[in-house]
Amino acid sequence: MRSAALLILAACSSPAPAPPAAPPPPRAAPVCSTAELDRKLAEYPDIGAELVAAHLVESCPALPEPVRAALRQFAEAGPDLPAAEHVALEHPDVWAHSCRDGARVFTRMPAIYAPDTEHGPRDIARAYWDGCAVESFGIGTLDEWQHGAHLALAILVHGHLAEAGIAPDRVRAYTRALAALDAPRPQTLAQRYPRDTAAPGPRATIATTLDFYLGTKSLADEYADAIAHADLGACGPMPPHAALKLVIADGAAQDGSVVTVEHIGPSSTTENDLRGHEPLKTCLLARAAAIAFPRHAAVTTVVVLMTTK
C-alpha cells in the first residue's frame, strides 16, 4: 500500500512536459533607405537619371528583381540599352503592374515596329501617357512628359516604388528624376547660334558627301541634299577629314558638331571632335542652324563629309 502511494506521489511530482518552442519571428521584409538620394535631389534637383537609378538599386532591395535589373542596366549602360522595354517583354506581369495597358501600349506606338518618318519622340511620349495612364501618377504635365526621357523606365519603376515603402512625395520626386522632367531642356542649334557669324577665312568651294546616318535612309538623303545646298564655303576651306554631324527633327538641326572622320578599313571609322578650328566650327554650325530642312518628326542623325574642291 505504501509502495503504491509512493508511485502515485512520484507520478504527480514529475515535471510537466515543456511547451513546444515558439516559431522564429518572420524575417523582416526588405526596406528602402533613400536618405542619401533625398539629400542629393534636394541639393541638385536636375541630378542625372543614371545616378538616381544607381542609388535606387543600392538602397531599395524591396523592388522586384526585374525592376532592379533594369535600373542597374540603365545606370551602367545609359539610355542606349532599352532595359525597361526588355522587362515589358520578358516579365509582362511586372510591366503590367506599372502600365494600365500592359504590353499592348507598344503595339499602338508609332515608330516602333516600322519606319515612321512623321512621328517622333513626342508622339511616343503621348502613347505612353495615354496607354499607361501617366496623368494619374501625378508627376507632372503632358508638356513636361513630352520633353522628358527614359519614359519606359520611369513608368516601370513608378508602379513599384509605393509597394516598396516609399512615401508618395518621394515616389513623385524619383519618377520625375528618372524621366528627366526637371532637367534643362536642350537648346536647338538655332538657339545656340542665333545668327550667322563672319567667315573666318577666304571663300571656298565645298563638296559634301553623306558618310553615315542613323534613322531612315530617305530622310538622311533629303537632309544631306539640304546641307549640300547650304553656303558652307563662306566659312572657308575645310581641314582634312572634316565632317558636319547633325541631329535633325521637326525641320531643324536639334544638335550638331564638327568632327573629323577617318576610314581605317572597309567598315571601320574613327570620329573625333575637330580641334583647333574654333572660328570655322562656329561659322559652320551657325550656317547649319539656319538650314530649313524638310519637316519630319522622326529624329535622324547624319554625318556629312566636307571637302574643299
C-alpha positions as CSV (number, residue, x, y, z in Angstrom):
1,M,0.0,0.0,0.0
2,R,2.8,2.3,0.9
3,S,4.6,1.4,-2.3
4,A,1.6,2.3,-4.4
5,A,1.3,5.7,-2.7
6,L,4.9,6.4,-3.4
7,L,4.4,5.6,-7.0
8,I,1.4,7.9,-7.2
9,L,3.3,10.7,-5.5
10,A,6.2,10.3,-7.9
11,A,4.0,10.4,-10.9
12,C,2.3,13.5,-9.6
13,S,5.5,15.2,-8.9
14,S,7.1,14.6,-12.4
15,P,7.7,17.9,-14.3
16,A,5.1,18.8,-16.9
17,P,6.3,18.5,-20.5
18,A,7.9,21.7,-21.9
19,P,5.6,23.6,-24.2
20,P,6.6,23.5,-27.9
21,A,9.2,26.1,-28.9
22,A,7.8,29.3,-30.4
23,P,8.4,29.6,-34.2
24,P,11.1,32.0,-35.1
25,P,9.9,35.5,-35.9
26,P,9.4,36.2,-39.6
27,R,12.3,37.8,-41.4
28,A,11.8,41.5,-41.8
29,A,10.9,42.4,-45.4
30,P,13.5,44.4,-47.3
31,V,13.1,48.1,-47.0
32,C,14.3,51.1,-48.9
33,S,16.7,53.5,-47.3
34,T,17.0,56.5,-49.6
35,A,18.2,59.3,-47.3
36,E,21.4,59.8,-49.4
37,L,19.4,60.0,-52.6
38,D,17.0,62.5,-51.0
39,R,19.9,64.6,-49.9
40,K,21.4,64.7,-53.4
41,L,18.0,65.5,-55.0
42,A,17.5,68.4,-52.6
43,E,20.9,69.7,-53.5
44,Y,20.7,69.0,-57.2
45,P,17.1,68.8,-58.5
46,D,18.2,68.0,-62.0
47,I,20.5,65.2,-60.9
48,G,21.2,62.7,-63.7
49,A,18.8,59.8,-64.2
50,E,21.6,57.3,-64.3
51,L,22.8,58.4,-60.8
52,V,19.2,58.1,-59.5
53,A,18.9,54.6,-60.9
54,A,22.2,53.6,-59.3
55,H,21.0,54.9,-55.9
56,L,17.7,53.1,-56.1
57,V,19.4,49.8,-56.9
58,E,21.7,50.2,-54.0
59,S,19.2,51.5,-51.4
60,C,16.0,49.7,-52.3
61,P,16.2,45.9,-52.2
62,A,12.4,45.8,-51.9
63,L,11.9,46.4,-55.6
64,P,11.2,43.4,-57.7
65,E,14.4,41.9,-59.2
66,P,13.4,42.6,-62.9
67,V,12.9,46.3,-61.9
68,R,16.3,46.4,-60.1
69,A,17.9,44.7,-63.1
70,A,16.5,47.4,-65.4
71,L,17.7,50.1,-63.1
72,R,21.2,48.5,-62.9
73,Q,21.5,48.2,-66.7
74,F,20.4,51.8,-67.2
75,A,22.8,53.0,-64.6
76,E,25.7,51.2,-66.2
77,A,24.9,51.4,-69.9
78,G,22.8,54.6,-70.1
79,P,19.7,55.1,-72.3
80,D,21.1,53.2,-75.3
81,L,20.0,49.9,-73.8
82,P,16.2,49.7,-73.6
83,A,16.2,47.9,-70.3
84,A,12.6,48.7,-69.3
85,E,11.3,47.6,-72.6
86,H,13.0,44.3,-72.2
87,V,11.2,43.9,-68.8
88,A,7.9,44.6,-70.5
89,L,8.6,41.8,-73.0
90,E,10.2,39.3,-70.6
91,H,8.2,40.0,-67.5
92,P,4.8,41.3,-68.7
93,D,3.2,40.9,-65.3
94,V,5.9,43.2,-63.8
95,W,5.3,45.8,-66.5
96,A,1.5,45.5,-66.4
97,H,1.7,46.4,-62.7
98,S,3.0,49.8,-63.7
99,C,1.3,50.4,-67.1
100,R,-2.5,50.1,-67.3
101,D,-2.5,48.7,-70.9
102,G,0.5,46.4,-70.3
103,A,2.5,45.4,-73.4
104,R,-0.4,46.5,-75.6
105,V,0.9,50.0,-75.3
106,F,3.8,49.1,-77.6
107,T,1.6,47.8,-80.4
108,R,-0.1,51.2,-80.7
109,M,3.2,53.1,-80.5
110,P,4.4,54.9,-83.7
111,A,7.9,54.2,-85.0
112,I,8.4,51.0,-83.1
113,Y,7.6,48.2,-85.5
114,A,8.1,50.0,-88.8
115,P,9.9,53.1,-90.1
116,D,7.7,56.1,-89.5
117,T,9.1,59.5,-90.5
118,E,6.1,61.5,-89.4
119,H,6.2,60.6,-85.8
120,G,8.9,61.4,-83.3
121,P,9.7,61.3,-79.6
122,R,6.7,63.5,-78.6
123,D,4.3,61.1,-80.2
124,I,5.9,58.1,-78.4
125,A,5.7,60.0,-75.2
126,R,2.0,60.7,-75.8
127,A,1.4,56.9,-76.4
128,Y,2.9,56.2,-73.0
129,W,0.9,59.0,-71.4
130,D,-2.4,57.6,-72.7
131,G,-1.7,53.9,-72.6
132,C,-0.1,53.8,-69.1
133,A,-2.4,56.5,-67.6
134,V,0.6,58.6,-66.7
135,E,-1.6,61.6,-65.8
136,S,-2.9,59.6,-62.8
137,F,0.6,59.3,-61.5
138,G,0.5,63.0,-60.5
139,I,4.1,63.6,-61.5
140,G,3.8,66.4,-64.0
141,T,2.1,67.8,-67.1
142,L,1.8,66.4,-70.6
143,D,4.1,69.1,-71.9
144,E,6.8,68.2,-69.3
145,W,6.3,64.5,-70.1
146,Q,6.7,65.0,-73.9
147,H,10.1,66.7,-73.3
148,G,11.3,64.0,-70.9
149,A,13.5,61.0,-71.5
150,H,13.8,57.4,-70.3
151,L,10.0,57.3,-70.1
152,A,9.5,53.5,-70.1
153,L,11.9,53.2,-67.1
154,A,10.2,55.9,-65.2
155,I,6.8,54.2,-65.7
156,L,8.2,50.8,-64.7
157,V,9.8,52.0,-61.5
158,H,6.9,54.2,-60.5
159,G,4.5,51.3,-60.3
160,H,6.6,49.5,-57.7
161,L,8.0,52.3,-55.5
162,A,5.0,52.7,-53.3
163,E,4.8,49.0,-52.6
164,A,8.5,49.2,-51.6
165,G,7.5,51.5,-48.8
166,I,8.4,54.8,-50.4
167,A,6.3,57.9,-49.4
168,P,4.2,59.4,-52.2
169,D,6.2,62.6,-52.3
170,R,9.4,60.6,-52.8
171,V,7.8,58.4,-55.4
172,R,7.0,61.6,-57.4
173,A,10.5,63.0,-56.9
174,Y,12.2,59.8,-58.0
175,T,9.9,59.3,-61.0
176,R,10.4,62.9,-62.2
177,A,14.2,62.4,-61.9
178,L,14.2,59.2,-63.8
179,A,12.1,60.8,-66.6
180,A,14.4,63.9,-66.6
181,L,11.4,66.2,-66.2
182,D,13.5,68.7,-64.2
183,A,16.5,68.7,-66.4
184,P,17.1,71.8,-68.5
185,R,15.5,71.4,-71.9
186,P,18.2,71.1,-74.6
187,Q,18.5,74.1,-77.0
188,T,18.3,73.6,-80.7
189,L,21.3,74.6,-82.8
190,A,19.4,77.8,-83.8
191,Q,19.0,78.8,-80.2
192,R,22.7,78.2,-79.5
193,Y,23.8,80.0,-82.7
194,P,21.0,82.6,-83.2
195,R,22.8,84.5,-86.0
196,D,25.3,83.8,-88.7
197,T,28.9,84.6,-88.0
198,A,31.6,86.2,-90.0
199,A,33.5,83.9,-92.3
200,P,36.9,83.0,-90.7
201,G,38.7,82.6,-94.0
202,P,38.5,83.1,-97.7
203,R,35.6,81.7,-99.5
204,A,36.0,78.1,-100.8
205,T,34.0,75.7,-102.9
206,I,32.9,72.8,-100.8
207,A,31.7,69.3,-101.9
208,T,29.6,67.3,-99.4
209,T,29.0,63.6,-99.1
210,L,26.7,61.7,-96.8
211,D,29.0,59.4,-94.9
212,F,26.8,57.9,-92.1
213,Y,23.3,58.2,-90.8
214,L,21.1,56.9,-88.0
215,G,17.4,56.7,-88.9
216,T,15.6,56.4,-92.2
217,K,17.8,56.4,-95.4
218,S,15.2,58.5,-97.4
219,L,15.3,61.2,-94.7
220,A,19.1,61.1,-94.5
221,D,19.3,61.7,-98.2
222,E,16.9,64.6,-98.0
223,Y,18.9,66.2,-95.2
224,A,22.2,65.6,-97.0
225,D,20.9,67.3,-100.1
226,A,19.8,70.4,-98.0
227,I,23.2,70.6,-96.5
228,A,24.8,70.4,-100.0
229,H,22.8,73.5,-101.0
230,A,23.9,75.5,-97.9
231,D,26.7,78.0,-98.4
232,L,29.2,76.3,-96.2
233,G,32.0,77.5,-98.5
234,A,31.6,81.0,-97.0
235,C,33.2,79.6,-93.8
236,G,36.5,79.0,-95.7
237,P,38.4,75.9,-96.7
238,M,38.0,72.7,-94.8
239,P,40.7,70.8,-93.0
240,P,41.3,67.2,-93.9
241,H,38.6,64.7,-92.9
242,A,36.2,67.4,-91.7
243,A,32.5,66.5,-91.3
244,L,29.3,68.1,-90.1
245,K,27.4,65.9,-87.7
246,L,23.8,66.9,-87.2
247,V,20.8,65.6,-85.3
248,I,17.7,66.7,-87.2
249,A,14.0,66.6,-86.4
250,D,11.0,68.8,-87.0
251,G,12.6,70.7,-89.8
252,A,15.7,71.9,-87.9
253,A,19.0,70.8,-86.5
254,Q,18.4,69.9,-82.9
255,D,22.1,69.4,-82.2
256,G,25.3,69.5,-84.1
257,S,29.1,69.3,-84.0
258,V,32.1,69.5,-86.4
259,V,34.1,66.3,-86.3
260,T,36.9,64.5,-88.2
261,V,36.1,61.2,-89.7
262,E,38.8,58.8,-90.9
263,H,38.1,55.4,-92.5
264,I,40.5,52.8,-91.3
265,G,39.0,49.8,-93.0
266,P,36.2,48.8,-95.3
267,S,33.7,49.0,-92.4
268,S,35.5,50.8,-89.6
269,T,35.8,54.6,-89.0
270,T,37.1,56.8,-86.2
271,E,35.3,60.0,-85.3
272,N,36.7,62.8,-83.2
273,D,35.9,66.4,-82.4
274,L,37.7,68.8,-84.7
275,R,40.2,70.7,-82.6
276,G,42.0,74.0,-83.2
277,H,39.5,75.5,-85.7
278,E,37.0,77.2,-83.4
279,P,36.1,80.1,-85.8
280,L,35.5,77.6,-88.6
281,K,33.4,75.4,-86.3
282,T,31.3,78.3,-85.1
283,C,30.7,79.5,-88.7
284,L,29.6,76.0,-89.9
285,L,27.3,75.4,-87.0
286,A,25.7,78.8,-87.4
287,R,25.0,78.1,-91.1
288,A,23.7,74.6,-90.3
289,A,21.4,76.1,-87.7
290,A,19.9,78.3,-90.4
291,I,19.1,75.5,-92.8
292,A,15.4,74.8,-93.3
293,F,15.3,71.0,-93.5
294,P,12.3,69.1,-94.8
295,R,9.9,68.9,-91.8
296,H,9.7,65.3,-90.4
297,A,9.2,64.5,-86.8
298,A,11.5,61.4,-86.7
299,V,14.9,62.0,-85.3
300,T,17.7,61.4,-87.8
301,T,21.5,61.8,-87.3
302,V,23.6,62.5,-90.4
303,V,27.4,62.8,-90.8
304,V,28.3,64.7,-93.9
305,L,31.9,64.9,-95.1
306,M,33.1,68.3,-96.3
307,T,35.9,68.6,-98.8
308,T,37.5,71.7,-100.4
309,K,37.4,71.4,-104.2
